[in-house]
Amino acid sequence: MISCSIIRPDREPTLIRHTQDERGPRSPVKESRLSGTTAGSVRKRVFVDKQSPKAYDALVETSGAVRAVAADAGLDRTLVELINLRVSQINNCAYCLNVHTRAALRAGETTQRLGVLAAWRDTELFTAQERAALALAEATTEPANALAQENAYDAARRTLTDDEISAVIWVAITINAFNRVSVMSKHPVRGIPQQ
């Protein structure tokens, strides 16, 4: 089986798998990123949070402890949500993006800043503390990039306290774990009824 991506400027990349059978030439089979299925097959995802509730409950408990650490370190709730959103953007976690966008708005974040969060480095909308925290959260999410990690840590040391650095890293670690639960389970994002 051969796989390739088709990229069209007006659409998301589509993964096409070509199969060869006895009838001759390859026939394309489209795979949906959304459903995790291919045409002619059904591969229902296991909701790992439901399948292993003790493990998920431990993650939820960890999340509560991390929220307390962030509050004790003086991190504003909007900053915690910005970290949650930026990490979820990197991990392409639609479910967590949905949840944490609503949480950020409830905490008082603006739609302008949420709209440009993916390009935060290219704006002047974020404070020095927020910029240091976002860079550190990105480095925590992609630890294989050693240079980015060192640069982010250096910037954090100049701007954040030890307690804030620890809290930012723990927030990023925790949302990364929730992202993986949701991405691997393919948790659906449901529309909110219009009022």
Buried (B, 14 or more C-beta within 10 A) or exposed (E): EEEEEEEEEEEEEBBBBEEEEEEEEEEBBEBEEEEBBBEEEEEEEEBBBEEBEEEBEEBEEBBEEBBEBBEEBEBBBBBBBBBBBBBBBBBEBBBBBBBBBEBBBEBEBEEEBBEBBEEBEEEEBBEEBBBBBBBBBBBBBBEEEEEBBEBBBEBBEEBBEEBBBBBBBBBBBBBBEBBBBBBEBBBEBEEEEEE
